[in-house]
Amino acid sequence: MASTVEDFLTQAEEQEIVAAIRSAESNTSGEIRVHLERHTDLDPFTRAKEIFHILKMDNTKEENGVLIYIAVDDHKFVICGDRGIDKKVPDNFWKATRDTMSAHFKEGRFKEGIIQGIQDAGERLSSYFPWQHGDINELPDEITTS
């Protein structure tokens, strides 16, 4: 059986998303990841928090990891930020990014929605967590699946 990534995104689309993560992270010390899975029996936000911890995204120096979690078959997604982000940003910080992604998804443009979400997240985070000389990439950029 093929992986969720291969079913949902082509290899080329996956590489475009990884490139978007690398580009977005070039302007912020924030760490952005994308995780795909077919289905969750949990509330999507609860599952996203579990995945966030499993991927060790809560171990970054500035607590500024962001997970874009997508339950493909459930047609649900969550943008989940770490404590350091939550301490600095206003309520509904992710609403505009979520709305943009949702509009793409409703049109069947999944790759474009994910890339736009990554770009928005990187741009928005750069105001609160700018990239500084010496910043290192603390987490892998590859898409994860379960």
PyMOL commands that set and color helices and strands:
alter all, ss='L'
color gray80, all
select helices_A, chain A and resi 4-8+11-25+44-54+57-59+83-88+95-106+110-128
alter helices_A, ss='H'
color red, helices_A
select strands_A, chain A and resi 31-37+65-71+76-81+144-145
alter strands_A, ss='S'
color yellow, strands_A
deselect
rebuild
show_as cartoon
